[in-house]
Amino acid sequence: MSIKLIAADMDGTLLSSERKLSPDLFPLIGQLRRQGIRFAPASGRQYYNLREMFAPIADELVYISENGAMVCDGAAIISFDEMPRDEVVRAVETARALPGVSAILACREGGFYENKDDEVFLTHMAHYYARRHYVPDLLAVARSEPVCKVALFCAGHAEDHALPAFRAFEGTSQVALSGADWVDLMRPGMNKGVAIGALCENMGITPAECMAFGDYLNDLELLRAVGESYAMANGHAQLKAVAKHIAPANDEDGVCRTIRRVLRIEG
């Protein structure tokens, strides 16, 4: 098996239920790099959050962040897919009208938000946005700054409360349920699978030379885009249905164990 790139989702995949990375991950990434295999965190998280989590080896990685809307090789931005500004404005206005829903605008320089009173939202946002900026009027940012993703937070009810309200955007935006608390809007056709294509072109490799791991519905296109796809045992049933393989659960260090087994890398 000739693998040149391995991409792995973060929450529910690389991270344990306690939001911790495996102690085996960094040594394994070093072994992969010595064999000419690059590693890419592939997440709905922002780029700066991912760099912070992988700080000791940050410049050695490639990154699929913001569900594919911002792709980087180390510190270099490979692609940033801006949404139409009128669409971002409409999304902010829709979020404002929904009780319990808060919006974050993902820009090159970090995430912007206007809800500073909801402690649950602020706590969750801090997990995913290392570089974040409060503004009193999010519409002002929507009208003036390039935005690659609108993240919508709804504690525990993203699928049954926030998602139905944003179904109306499906003709003009990519709408993805990215967890129990989050719905993401991006440019039409943008997803982690498109980002894999951008990385393949940048690296001069083919999708058949890529392996990917995921657990939730925003990983569907990621798994479809690679030659070797793995859904986590703890993953969503729809994702398991499209994956070629099932990896052990995130709390069983499924990604590292599978990579070592399949590529025959000794610990």
ZAMARGU-4260 file (C-alpha; in steps of 0.2 Angstrom, whole numbers, plus 5000, padded with zeros to 4 digits):
<rodrens>
0) 5000/5000/5000 | 5007/5017/4995 | 5001/5030/5006 | 5008/5048/5005 | 4995/5058/5016
5) 4985/5053/5031 | 4970/5065/5036 | 4961/5063/5053 | 4946/5072/5060 | 4949/5078/5078
10) 4934/5077/5089 | 4927/5060/5091 | 4942/5053/5080 | 4959/5059/5086 | 4954/5066/5102
15) 4947/5055/5116 | 4931/5059/5125 | 4941/5069/5137 | 4948/5079/5122 | 4965/5072/5124
20) 4977/5067/5110 | 4985/5050/5111 | 5003/5051/5118 | 5008/5039/5104 | 5002/5052/5090
25) 5017/5064/5090 | 5030/5050/5089 | 5020/5041/5076 | 5019/5057/5065 | 5038/5058/5066
30) 5040/5040/5060 | 5027/5044/5046 | 5037/5059/5041 | 5053/5050/5040 | 5044/5038/5028
35) 5038/5052/5017 | 5020/5052/5023 | 5012/5069/5028 | 4999/5070/5042 | 4984/5082/5041
40) 4972/5086/5055 | 4956/5088/5046 | 4943/5097/5057 | 4929/5110/5058 | 4941/5118/5071
45) 4950/5134/5066 | 4968/5133/5059 | 4975/5143/5074 | 4967/5131/5086 | 4975/5116/5077
50) 4992/5124/5077 | 4991/5127/5096 | 4986/5109/5099 | 5001/5102/5088 | 5013/5116/5094
55) 5029/5105/5095 | 5027/5099/5077 | 5016/5113/5070 | 5026/5117/5055 | 5028/5099/5050
60) 5010/5096/5047 | 4997/5101/5033 | 4980/5107/5039 | 4962/5105/5034 | 4953/5118/5045
65) 4936/5125/5045 | 4929/5109/5037 | 4940/5112/5022 | 4937/5130/5019 | 4955/5135/5025
70) 4970/5123/5020 | 4988/5126/5025 | 5005/5118/5024 | 5013/5123/5040 | 5012/5142/5041
75) 5008/5144/5022 | 4989/5146/5017 | 4986/5135/5002 | 4967/5139/5000 | 4954/5151/5008
80) 4937/5149/5001 | 4927/5165/5004 | 4908/5165/5006 | 4897/5178/4997 | 4895/5192/5009
85) 4876/5193/5007 | 4875/5175/5012 | 4885/5178/5028 | 4874/5193/5032 | 4859/5182/5030
90) 4866/5169/5041 | 4870/5181/5055 | 4852/5188/5054 | 4845/5171/5054 | 4855/5166/5069
95) 4850/5181/5079 | 4832/5176/5076 | 4834/5159/5084 | 4834/5157/5103 | 4849/5148/5109
100) 4859/5149/5093 | 4875/5159/5092 | 4886/5163/5077 | 4905/5164/5074 | 4912/5170/5058
105) 4928/5162/5053 | 4941/5174/5045 | 4959/5173/5040 | 4964/5182/5057 | 4953/5171/5068
110) 4934/5169/5073 | 4923/5184/5077 | 4908/5183/5088 | 4895/5195/5096 | 4887/5184/5110
115) 4897/5188/5126 | 4884/5183/5138 | 4881/5165/5135 | 4894/5155/5146 | 4890/5139/5138
120) 4893/5146/5121 | 4909/5155/5127 | 4916/5139/5135 | 4913/5128/5119 | 4920/5142/5108
125) 4936/5142/5118 | 4939/5124/5114 | 4939/5126/5095 | 4944/5144/5092 | 4961/5149/5099
130) 4961/5165/5091 | 4944/5174/5094 | 4938/5192/5094 | 4923/5199/5102 | 4914/5213/5092
135) 4898/5222/5097 | 4890/5220/5079 | 4894/5204/5070 | 4885/5211/5054 | 4898/5224/5052
140) 4911/5210/5051 | 4900/5201/5039 | 4899/5216/5027 | 4918/5220/5028 | 4929/5205/5030
145) 4931/5189/5020 | 4923/5174/5029 | 4926/5156/5024 | 4914/5148/5037 | 4899/5153/5048
150) 4899/5141/5063 | 4882/5140/5072 | 4882/5134/5090 | 4866/5127/5098 | 4870/5117/5114
155) 4865/5099/5112 | 4852/5103/5099 | 4861/5107/5083 | 4852/5093/5073 | 4834/5096/5079
160) 4834/5115/5081 | 4848/5124/5072 | 4849/5113/5057 | 4831/5114/5051 | 4832/5133/5052
165) 4847/5133/5040 | 4840/5120/5028 | 4834/5135/5018 | 4853/5139/5014 | 4856/5123/5006
170) 4853/5130/4988 | 4866/5144/4991 | 4878/5137/5004 | 4886/5120/5010 | 4877/5116/5026
175) 4885/5103/5037 | 4880/5096/5054 | 4897/5094/5062 | 4893/5088/5080 | 4879/5088/5093
180) 4881/5107/5096 | 4887/5114/5079 | 4881/5117/5061 | 4893/5125/5048 | 4889/5135/5033
185) 4902/5136/5019 | 4904/5140/5001 | 4893/5128/4990 | 4903/5112/4987 | 4916/5116/5000
190) 4920/5101/5012 | 4935/5091/5018 | 4934/5081/5003 | 4938/5096/4992 | 4952/5101/5004
195) 4960/5083/5001 | 4959/5087/4982 | 4968/5104/4985 | 4982/5095/4996 | 4984/5081/4983
200) 4987/5094/4969 | 4999/5104/4980 | 5008/5088/4985 | 5008/5080/4968 | 4999/5064/4974
205) 4983/5055/4970 | 4968/5052/4981 | 4972/5034/4980 | 4988/5038/4990 | 4978/5045/5004
210) 4970/5038/5020 | 4957/5046/5031 | 4948/5044/5047 | 4932/5052/5053 | 4917/5050/5065
215) 4903/5062/5060 | 4893/5068/5045 | 4905/5082/5041 | 4918/5068/5037 | 4907/5060/5023
220) 4916/5069/5009 | 4933/5067/5017 | 4931/5048/5017 | 4923/5047/5000 | 4938/5057/4993
225) 4952/5045/4998 | 4958/5028/4993 | 4958/5021/5011 | 4943/5027/5022 | 4940/5023/5040
230) 4925/5027/5051 | 4928/5026/5069 | 4918/5013/5079 | 4910/5027/5089 | 4905/5036/5073
235) 4888/5040/5065 | 4879/5026/5057 | 4878/5035/5040 | 4897/5037/5040 | 4900/5019/5044
240) 4889/5015/5029 | 4901/5024/5016 | 4918/5019/5024 | 4928/5005/5017 | 4934/5000/5035
245) 4930/5003/5053 | 4943/5008/5065 | 4943/5005/5084 | 4934/5019/5094 | 4943/5036/5098
250) 4944/5031/5116 | 4954/5015/5111 | 4967/5025/5101 | 4959/5019/5085 | 4968/5030/5073
255) 4986/5027/5079 | 4983/5008/5081 | 4976/5007/5064 | 4990/5017/5056 | 5003/5006/5064
260) 4994/4990/5060 | 4990/4994/5042 | 5006/5002/5037 | 5016/4990/5048 | 5025/5003/5059
265) 5032/4997/5075 | 5030/5007/5091
</rodrens>
